[in-house]
C-alpha cells in the first residue's frame, strides 16, 4: 500500500468504476483493502453504491465501527460485513494486530455498535491462520460465539503468500497437516452453534470426503478485481483482474495427479508453502 500513498484513488475514480460496472451488469461490489472504512468519503461510496443497486460487501478490521455514528449509518447501506478476528484475548489480539488496544475496542465498542445498529445485514467472521494462532482456533471461535458480534458464517483462511505475507512467509507459514487434526472439532463446534464454516487455502485432501463441502473452493464464484498496478516505468494504472477460480498462487504436485478433487473443487497447494513443507 505504501507504493500508492502519494496517489490515492479519488472518489470520482471509484464512482466512475462503479457506474461502468453496473451498466455492464455487475450487481455485487466488495470493498476491501487495506482497511476500506478509513478511506475519506467511504460513507458516500456506500450510499452511492446502494443508489446504483449494488449488493454491498465489506471486509474490515472494525476500526471505524468503534464510532457509534459511523456504525449506525454504515450498517444501513451494507448488506454483508466480514469482520477480521484473529485472536481471542488481549495478548493474542495484540500479537496478531500489533495494537495493544484492539481487543478492548472490539469488546467495548465495535461489537456493541454492530449489534446495536444491525438491520438485515449478514455478518461473517474472518479468521486468518498463521504460526502463532492456528493451535488456538477453538478459543477464537469460542470468543466470537460468546461475544455480541452476530456472526452467521466463519471463513477460516490459511494465510496466503501475498503482499507483506509473502515477504515474511517464513514467519507465518505452518504445517497444514498438523492443523488437520483440528478440523473435526472446528466443524462440530460451528455446527453446534449454528455457524456456517468454510476453509480457504486447504487442499481438499486434508478435508477429505467427509468435510468436502466445507471447502471455500466448493462455493467460489468468479469475479473481477480492480487493482492499481505500477509498470516498469513507475506509471500507476488501474487493472481489471478476472479470477475464474480461487487458486491464488496454488499449484498441483505429483501426489495430486490421481486425485478425484483435482481442478474441481481443489486448486492445489500454495507454491511457496512447498519451500517449507511437503504434502
C-alpha positions in Angstrom: 0.0 0.0 0.0 2.9 2.4 0.6 3.7 2.3 -3.1 0.4 4.2 -3.7 0.2 6.5 -0.7 1.1 9.6 -2.8 -1.5 8.7 -5.5 -4.7 7.5 -3.8 -7.8 6.8 -5.8 -10.3 9.7 -5.8 -13.9 9.2 -5.1 -14.7 10.3 -8.7 -12.5 7.4 -10.0 -14.2 4.9 -7.8 -17.6 6.1 -8.6 -16.8 6.0 -12.3 -15.8 2.4 -12.0 -19.0 1.6 -10.1 -21.2 3.2 -12.8 -19.3 1.5 -15.6 -19.6 -2.0 -14.0 -23.3 -1.5 -13.1 -24.0 -0.7 -16.7 -22.2 -3.9 -17.7 -24.5 -6.0 -15.4 -22.4 -6.3 -12.2 -24.6 -6.2 -9.1 -22.3 -7.1 -6.2 -19.4 -5.0 -5.0 -16.8 -6.0 -2.4 -14.8 -3.2 -0.8 -11.6 -4.5 0.6 -8.1 -3.1 1.4 -6.0 -2.4 3.4 -8.8 -1.1 5.5 -11.6 0.3 3.3 -13.6 2.1 6.0 -10.8 4.7 6.7 -10.9 5.9 3.1 -12.1 9.6 3.2 -15.7 9.7 1.9 -16.3 6.0 2.4 -19.9 6.5 3.7 -20.6 8.5 0.5 -19.3 5.5 -1.5 -21.7 3.2 0.4 -24.6 5.5 -0.3 -23.7 5.8 -4.0 -23.3 2.0 -4.4 -26.8 1.4 -2.9 -28.3 4.0 -5.2 -26.8 2.2 -8.1 -28.5 -1.0 -6.9 -25.4 -3.0 -5.7 -25.4 -5.6 -3.0 -22.6 -4.2 -0.8 -20.0 -6.4 1.0 -17.1 -5.0 3.0 -14.1 -6.7 4.7 -13.0 -4.7 7.7 -10.9 -4.9 10.9 -13.8 -2.9 12.5 -11.8 0.3 13.2 -14.5 2.8 12.2 -17.3 0.8 13.8 -15.9 1.9 17.1 -17.7 5.1 16.2 -21.4 4.8 17.0 -22.4 7.4 14.4 -20.4 5.6 11.7 -21.8 2.2 12.6 -25.4 3.5 12.6 -25.2 5.0 9.2 -22.9 2.4 7.5 -25.0 -0.6 8.5 -27.9 1.0 6.7 -26.0 0.5 3.4 -24.0 -2.6 4.0 -25.6 -6.0 3.0 -22.7 -8.2 4.1 -19.9 -7.5 6.5 -16.8 -9.6 7.2 -15.0 -8.7 10.4 -11.4 -9.9 10.9 -10.9 -11.6 14.3 -7.5 -13.4 14.6 -7.2 -13.7 18.4 -9.2 -14.4 21.5 -7.9 -12.2 24.2 -5.8 -9.0 24.7 -2.4 -10.8 24.3 -3.3 -12.9 21.2 -5.1 -9.9 19.6 -2.1 -7.6 20.1 0.2 -10.4 18.7 -1.9 -10.5 15.6 -2.7 -6.8 15.0 0.2 -5.0 16.7 -2.4 -2.9 18.5 -2.5 -3.4 22.3 -5.9 -1.7 22.5 -7.6 -3.6 19.7 -9.2 -6.3 21.9 -10.7 -3.8 24.4 -12.0 -1.7 21.5 -13.6 -4.8 20.0 -15.4 -5.7 23.2 -16.4 -2.2 24.4 -17.4 -0.5 21.2 -17.1 -2.4 17.9 -19.1 -5.5 18.8 -21.7 -3.4 20.7 -22.2 -0.9 17.9 -22.6 -3.5 15.3 -25.1 -5.5 17.5 -27.0 -2.3 18.3 -27.4 -0.9 14.8 -27.6 -4.2 12.8 -30.5 -4.3 10.4 -30.9 -7.2 7.9 -27.1 -7.4 7.4 -25.3 -10.8 7.0 -22.3 -11.0 9.3 -19.1 -13.0 8.7 -16.1 -13.6 10.9 -12.8 -13.8 9.1 -10.0 -15.8 10.8 -6.6 -15.9 9.1 -4.4 -18.6 10.5 -0.7 -18.4 10.9 2.1 -19.9 13.0 1.0 -18.1 16.2 -2.7 -18.7 16.2 -3.7 -21.8 14.4 -3.5 -24.0 17.5 -5.9 -21.6 19.2 -8.7 -21.9 16.5 -11.2 -23.3 19.0 -10.5 -20.5 21.5 -11.0 -17.9 18.8 -14.3 -19.5 17.7 -15.5 -19.6 21.4 -14.6 -15.9 21.7 -16.6 -15.0 18.6 -19.6 -17.1 19.7 -19.6 -15.7 23.2 -19.3 -12.1 22.0 -22.1 -9.7 21.0 -21.0 -9.9 17.3 -23.8 -11.5 15.4 -21.7 -13.7 13.1 -23.6 -16.2 11.0 -20.7 -17.6 8.9 -17.0 -18.1 9.6 -14.2 -18.1 7.0 -11.1 -19.8 8.3 -8.2 -19.0 5.9 -4.7 -20.2 5.7 -2.5 -17.1 5.3 -1.8 -16.6 1.6 1.8 -15.7 0.4 0.7 -12.4 -1.0 1.8 -8.8 -0.2 3.5 -8.4 3.1 2.8 -12.0 4.0 4.8 -13.2 1.0 7.9 -11.2 2.2 7.6 -12.6 5.7 6.1 -16.0 4.8 8.7 -18.0 6.8 7.3 -16.3 10.0 3.7 -17.1 9.3 3.6 -20.5 7.4 2.7 -23.6 9.4 2.3 -27.3 8.9 -1.2 -27.8 7.4 -1.2 -31.5 8.2 -0.8 -30.5 11.9 -3.8 -28.2 11.6 -5.8 -31.1 10.0 -6.4 -32.6 13.5 -8.4 -29.6 14.5 -10.8 -29.7 11.6 -13.4 -32.2 13.1 -13.6 -30.2 16.3 -14.0 -26.9 14.4 -16.8 -28.3 12.2 -18.6 -29.8 15.2 -18.3 -26.6 17.2 -19.7 -24.4 14.4 -22.5 -26.9 13.6 -23.5 -26.9 17.3 -23.8 -23.2 17.4 -25.4 -22.7 14.0 -22.3 -21.1 12.4 -21.6 -21.9 8.7 -17.9 -22.6 8.4 -15.7 -22.5 5.3 -12.0 -23.2 4.9 -9.8 -21.4 2.4 -6.3 -22.4 1.4 -6.5 -26.0 2.4 -6.0 -28.7 -0.2 -9.2 -30.8 -0.4 -7.3 -34.0 0.5 -6.8 -32.5 4.0 -10.6 -32.1 4.4 -11.5 -35.5 2.8 -14.9 -36.5 1.6 -16.5 -36.0 5.0 -15.7 -32.3 5.1 -15.5 -31.6 1.3 -18.5 -29.2 1.4 -16.7 -27.0 4.0 -14.0 -26.0 1.5 -14.5 -22.4 0.3 -13.3 -23.6 -3.1 -16.6 -25.5 -3.4 -18.5 -22.3 -3.1 -16.3 -20.0 -5.2 -17.8 -17.6 -7.7 -15.8 -16.0 -10.5 -15.1 -12.3 -10.0 -13.4 -9.2 -11.3 -11.0 -7.2 -9.1 -10.0 -3.6 -9.8 -6.4 -3.1 -8.6 -3.7 -0.5 -9.0 -0.6 -1.5 -10.9 2.9 0.0 -11.2 4.6 -0.7 -14.5 8.3 -0.8 -15.2 8.4 2.9 -15.8 6.7 3.7 -12.5 3.4 4.6 -14.0 0.4 3.8 -11.9 -2.7 2.5 -13.6 -5.9 0.5 -12.8 -6.1 -3.1 -14.0 -9.1 -5.4 -14.1 -8.1 -8.9 -12.8 -10.5 -11.6 -13.8 -10.5 -14.6 -11.3 -12.3 -17.6 -12.6 -11.2 -19.8 -9.6 -9.8 -19.5 -6.1 -6.2 -20.7 -6.9 -4.3 -17.6 -5.8 -0.7 -18.9 -6.4 -1.6 -22.5 -5.7 -0.3 -25.5 -7.7 -0.7 -29.2 -8.1 2.1 -31.6 -7.0 2.8 -35.2 -8.1 0.5 -36.5 -5.4 -2.4 -34.6 -7.0 -2.1 -36.4 -10.3 -4.7 -39.1 -9.4 -6.8 -37.1 -7.0 -10.5 -37.1 -7.7 -10.8 -33.5 -6.5 -8.2 -32.0 -8.8 -9.5 -29.0 -10.7 -12.8 -29.1 -9.0 -13.1 -28.1 -6.3 -9.4 -28.2 -5.3 -6.8 -25.8 -6.8 -3.8 -27.3 -5.0 -1.3 -26.0 -2.5 0.4 -22.6 -2.2 3.6 -22.9 -4.3 5.6 -21.1 -1.6 4.3 -23.5 1.1 6.4 -26.2 -0.7 9.5 -24.3 0.2 8.9 -25.2 3.8 6.7 -28.3 4.0 5.8 -31.2 1.7 2.5 -32.9 1.2 
